[in-house]
């Protein structure tokens, strides 16, 4: 959802195909995906103004439904992480556990 908002595009579940699944355990209750390289680069280049704008949009989604400040903190952490990964030639991974 965040990547769709960043690209000013309508959310499409097909976008999930770009997040390569590296591990799936316990009938999908534990997952590890790699963040698409182009998303990492786009995130690493976000400006402060863009982060503020994205925060309010992402926080307002049904999935998050949280204060914009909480979303902003997550985005800022992602920007730092993707910046370091991009600079060092590393990847970013997403771990999901339900």
C-alpha positions, 0 to 999 in steps of 0.5 A, spaced: 500 500 500 505 504 501 509 503 495 502 505 491 501 511 495 508 513 493 507 512 486 500 515 486 497 509 483 491 505 485 493 499 489 493 493 485 494 486 489 499 484 483 504 489 486 505 483 491 508 479 485 514 484 486 516 482 493 519 475 492 517 470 497 524 467 500 520 463 506 514 461 508 512 457 514 506 455 518 501 455 512 503 462 511 503 465 518 510 466 518 513 470 511 520 473 509 519 477 503 525 481 499 523 489 498 523 490 491 530 494 489 526 499 485 522 501 491 528 501 496 531 506 491 525 510 491 524 510 499 531 512 500 530 518 496 524 521 499 524 528 502 522 530 509 516 534 505 514 527 501 515 523 508 509 528 511 505 527 505 505 520 505 504 519 512 498 522 512 495 518 506 498 511 509 495 512 516 488 514 513 488 507 510 483 502 512 489 497 514 493 502 518 488 507 521 493 510 525 495 517 527 500 520 521 505 521 526 506 513 527 506 512 520 511 518 519 516 514 524 515 508 520 517 511 514 523 515 517 525 508 519 524 505 512 528 511 509 534 510 513 534 503 512 533 503 505 538 508 504 543 504 508 542 498 504 542 502 497 549 505 499 552 498 501 549 494 495 544 490 500 537 488 500 531 489 505 527 484 507 520 484 510 518 479 516 511 478 517 508 473 523 501 472 524 
